[in-house]
Structures are given as C-alpha cells and as structure tokens.
C-alpha cells in the first residue's frame, strides 16, 4: 500500500489482557500495579497487508484520507507521474480480479465501482528488501505501483469495518503509526522482533546474492520494461546482500524446510545442493 507499506509484515494490532486497571494512574505505584496486572500481550501480524489496506477508513486513524497528494500520485520509472495505474498483473495461479482502467490514486476495492468483496482471493504483492526501499523512494512513497509485481493492486484498500479485526481494534489498540523494524517481508522482520538483528550467510553462493546499483536499488535485467505500464520490473534480486546479510526468505537446513531432502538422502535435512 502506498502510504505506510508494510508488505509481508503488515500492521500490528496489540491486545493487552488487563485485570483491575484504572484508565489514568496518578502516581508511580498505581502505574506499577497496572503493569503487574497485565497477564498477556498478543501481537497480531496481519501479513501481506498494509495498514491502509484494511484500516485506512478506521475512524480517527491516520489513514487513507490523510495521505498526501504526493504519496497518492504514483510515478513511473522515468520519474514522471503515471497517466493511470498499471494493470493488476496476473500470476500463473491467479488472473487479475478485474480489467478496468485504474486512476492514479488510491481506490476502494469493494466499492460499487470495483465490487471486489473482502472474501475474494487476490494475488500476492512483492514484499522484499530492496524493492521496499525503492518503493518508499526516500520518503516520497510514490513508487509502490512501479516496483510492485502486482501493478496497481498495491494502491487498493477495503472498507474493513466488516471484519472481526476491525471490532477488536475498537476494544484494544490499533497501531496506526507503527512501522516495521526492517525493510521487506516478515522473514527479516521476525528476526528483528526476536533479536533486533539481521542474520548473515557469508558462504551464500553468488546466485543467491542480489545485485544492487550504487544507489542501493536493484539492477535491472536488459529486458526489464521501460515503463511500469508495460509490465512489472525484472530485477537482479536475491535472498542475500552482496555483503552476506540474509534479508529475503531463506529456508532451514533442517526439516521442516521449504527445501525437500536430497533424493535418497537423509530425511532430516534439506537438500544441500540447493544452496550451492
């Protein structure tokens, strides 16, 4: 989503289970008593969602209508404003939910104009380390559509008031100005949630390493479209930075893993040949 894009990690909804707490403690001892009364803190990561995608219309929140014109207007690779949003690019598994011309602005997916219900399954959006930084574009937040592999879908949002999560937000805490600890997806952000650190893979082969330019964005392949309206960008991406930091999803060397065991190999391990 265009304003505070938290791609894979999404936003956070914090639920604190309290007993016997007053709403405005007056002295330090009262504050300590309230802290001691907290029994559980539940943090919900709504993955593959931005805050605005589901909560952009939440009353009183810093949402869709607070976005600046600059952030709402997406630019092409040449730095000029797009005449319209790119199409929603299909995947092998899923066609585009609709084939309409999308104006260069946020749009409500479940509005009468687009009529895409909350129950409809849409394609995934890119949520990776280097792409996220280029989409943010130094804080201008105007390259989400151009760098997205899903095209204009990244600018879509819903009226989330029909969801149970919306009702929970009324009762507990909605973190409308929460930002993730690291660029990219939940793989790296889960690492930061646990240890506030980035894992390293110093022995990663070259094929797993990204190829950023001097500006820190990913180098384009020769056949990458010149305009975002022609197709998603083709980038020389990888799971590991040139320096050996593991920033995009990598799988465990042990099972369960996204890498199956080697043919006739030890079933406890992932196939080591897939990391060479």
C-alpha positions in Angstrom: 0.0 0.0 0.0 1.2 3.5 -0.8 1.4 5.4 2.4 2.9 3.1 5.0 3.6 0.0 3.1 4.4 -2.9 5.5 4.3 -5.6 2.8 4.7 -9.0 4.3 4.7 -7.9 8.0 1.7 -5.7 7.5 0.5 -3.8 10.5 0.3 -4.7 14.2 -2.7 -5.0 16.4 -1.7 -5.2 20.1 -4.1 -6.8 22.6 -3.3 -6.4 26.3 -5.4 -8.5 28.7 -5.8 -6.4 31.8 -7.5 -7.0 35.2 -8.4 -4.3 37.6 -6.7 -1.5 35.8 -7.7 2.2 36.1 -7.6 4.3 33.0 -5.4 7.2 34.3 -3.0 6.3 37.1 -1.9 9.3 39.2 1.2 8.0 41.0 4.1 5.7 40.1 2.8 2.9 42.4 -0.5 2.9 40.5 1.3 2.6 37.2 3.4 -0.3 38.5 0.2 -2.0 39.7 -1.3 -1.6 36.3 1.8 -3.1 34.6 1.7 -6.0 37.1 -1.9 -6.6 36.2 -1.0 -7.3 32.5 -1.3 -11.1 32.1 -0.8 -11.5 28.3 0.2 -9.3 25.4 -0.8 -10.7 22.0 0.7 -9.2 18.9 -1.1 -9.9 15.6 0.9 -9.5 12.4 -1.5 -9.2 9.5 0.9 -10.4 6.9 0.8 -9.2 3.3 -1.3 -6.2 4.3 -0.5 -2.5 4.8 -2.3 -0.6 7.5 -4.3 1.4 4.9 -5.3 -1.8 3.0 -7.7 -2.9 5.8 -7.8 0.0 8.3 -7.4 3.1 6.1 -11.0 4.1 6.8 -10.9 3.5 10.5 -12.5 6.5 12.3 -9.8 8.7 13.8 -6.9 6.8 12.4 -4.1 8.2 10.3 -5.4 6.5 7.2 -6.3 6.9 3.5 -7.7 10.4 3.7 -4.6 11.7 5.5 -2.3 10.6 2.7 -0.6 13.5 0.8 -1.3 14.2 -2.8 2.4 13.5 -3.5 2.2 10.0 -2.0 -1.1 9.3 -3.6 0.2 10.1 -7.1 2.5 7.3 -8.3 5.4 7.9 -10.7 6.9 5.8 -13.5 10.5 4.7 -13.8 11.3 7.9 -15.6 10.2 10.0 -12.6 7.0 11.3 -14.2 3.5 10.8 -12.9 1.7 7.8 -14.4 -1.3 8.6 -16.5 -3.0 5.8 -14.8 -2.1 2.9 -12.5 -0.5 -0.2 -14.1 -2.9 -3.1 -14.6 -3.1 -5.7 -11.9 -0.6 -8.2 -13.3 -1.8 -11.8 -13.2 0.2 -14.8 -11.9 0.3 -18.4 -13.2 -2.1 -19.3 -10.4 -4.4 -16.3 -10.5 -5.9 -14.0 -13.1 -6.5 -10.3 -12.4 -9.6 -9.8 -10.4 -10.8 -7.1 -12.8 -9.6 -5.5 -16.0 -10.6 -1.9 -15.6 -8.6 1.3 -16.1 -7.4 2.4 -12.6 -6.9 6.1 -11.9 -3.6 7.1 -10.5 -4.8 7.3 -6.9 -5.9 5.0 -4.0 -9.1 3.1 -4.9 -11.5 1.1 -2.8 -11.6 -2.5 -4.0 -15.0 -3.3 -2.5 -16.7 -0.1 -3.7 -19.7 -0.4 -6.1 -17.3 0.7 -8.9 -15.0 -2.3 -8.5 -17.2 -4.6 -6.4 -14.4 -6.9 -5.2 -15.5 -8.4 -1.9 -13.3 -9.0 1.1 -13.8 -12.7 0.6 -12.2 -12.6 -2.9 -8.7 -14.1 -3.1 -6.3 -11.7 -4.8 -2.7 -12.2 -5.8 0.3 -11.6 -3.5 2.3 -8.3 -3.6 6.1 -8.2 -3.6 7.5 -7.9 -0.1 11.3 -7.8 -0.4 14.2 -5.9 1.0 15.4 -3.8 -1.9 12.0 -3.3 -3.6 10.6 -1.9 -0.4 13.2 0.7 -0.2 12.8 1.8 -3.8 9.0 1.9 -3.4 9.4 4.2 -0.4 11.7 6.4 -2.6 13.3 8.4 0.1 10.0 9.1 1.9 8.1 10.2 -1.1 6.1 6.9 -1.1 5.4 7.3 -4.8 6.9 4.2 -6.5 4.8 1.4 -4.9 2.9 0.7 -8.2 6.0 1.0 -10.4 8.1 -1.5 -8.4 5.2 -3.8 -7.5 4.9 -7.2 -9.3 1.2 -6.8 -8.8 0.8 -3.4 -10.6 -2.0 -1.2 -9.4 -3.3 -3.6 -6.8 -0.8 -2.1 -4.3 -3.0 1.1 -4.2 -6.2 -0.8 -3.4 -7.9 -0.7 0.0 -11.1 -2.1 1.6 -13.7 -0.9 4.0 -12.5 -3.2 6.7 -15.4 -2.5 9.1 -17.0 -5.8 8.2 -14.0 -7.7 9.6 -13.7 -9.1 13.2 -10.2 -7.4 13.4 -11.9 -4.1 13.0 -14.1 -4.7 16.0 -11.1 -5.8 18.1 -9.4 -2.5 17.2 -12.3 -0.7 18.8 -11.8 -2.5 22.0 -8.0 -2.7 22.2 -5.1 -0.9 20.5 -4.7 -0.1 16.8 -1.2 0.9 15.9 -1.9 3.2 13.0 1.6 4.8 13.1 3.5 1.5 13.6 6.4 0.9 11.2 8.4 -2.3 10.9 11.9 -2.8 12.1 13.4 -3.7 8.8 12.7 -3.3 5.1 11.0 -6.1 3.2 9.0 -9.0 4.4 8.2 -11.0 7.6 11.3 -13.2 7.3 13.6 -10.4 8.2 11.1 -8.6 10.5 10.6 -11.8 12.5 14.4 -11.8 13.1 14.2 -8.3 14.3 11.2 -9.0 16.5 13.2 -11.8 18.2 16.8 -10.4 18.4 16.9 -7.0 16.7 19.4 -8.3 14.3 19.9 -9.4 10.7 21.1 -13.0 10.1 24.2 -13.5 7.9 25.0 -16.1 5.3 28.7 -15.4 4.5 29.0 -18.5 2.4 26.0 -17.9 0.2 26.8 -18.6 -3.5 26.6 -15.8 -6.0 23.3 -16.9 -7.4 21.6 -16.2 -4.1 23.1 -12.6 -3.9 21.3 -9.5 -5.0 22.8 -7.0 -7.4 22.1 -3.5 -6.2 23.3 -0.4 -8.0 25.4 2.3 -6.4 22.1 4.0 -5.4 21.1 0.9 -3.4 18.3 -0.2 -5.7 18.3 -3.4 -7.7 19.9 -3.6 -11.1 17.5 -4.2 -13.9 17.7 -7.0 -16.4 18.2 -6.0 -20.0 14.6 -6.9 -20.9 13.0 -5.1 -18.0 10.1 -2.9 -19.2 10.9 0.8 -19.6 7.5 1.8 -18.2 5.5 0.3 -15.3 2.5 0.3 -17.7 4.2 -2.3 -19.8 4.8 -4.9 -17.1 6.4 -5.5 -13.7 10.1 -4.7 -13.4 12.6 -7.5 -13.9 15.3 -7.2 -11.3 18.6 -8.9 -10.4 17.3 -9.9 -6.9 18.5 -12.4 -4.4 17.9 -13.6 -0.8 21.3 -12.3 0.4 23.0 -8.9 0.1 26.5 -8.7 -1.6 27.9 -8.3 1.9 26.3 -11.6 3.1 23.3 -10.4 5.0 20.3 -12.7 4.7 17.4 -10.2 4.0 14.8 -12.2 2.0 13.3 -15.6 2.8 15.7 -18.5 3.1 14.9 -21.9 4.3 16.3 -24.0 7.1 18.9 -26.7 6.5 16.8 -29.0 8.7 13.3 -30.3 8.2 10.7 -28.9 8.2 12.0 -26.7 5.4 10.9 -25.3 2.1 13.7 -27.3 0.6 13.0 -31.0 0.4 15.5 -33.7 1.3 18.0 -34.8 -1.3 17.0 -37.8 -3.4 17.8 -40.9 -1.3 19.3 -38.5 1.3 18.8 -38.0 5.0 15.2 -37.1 5.5 16.1 -34.9 8.5 17.9 -32.4 6.3 17.2 -30.1 3.3 19.0 -30.8 0.1 22.4 -29.1 0.5 22.8 -29.0 -3.3 20.1 -26.3 -3.4 22.4 -24.0 -1.5 25.4 -24.1 -3.8 
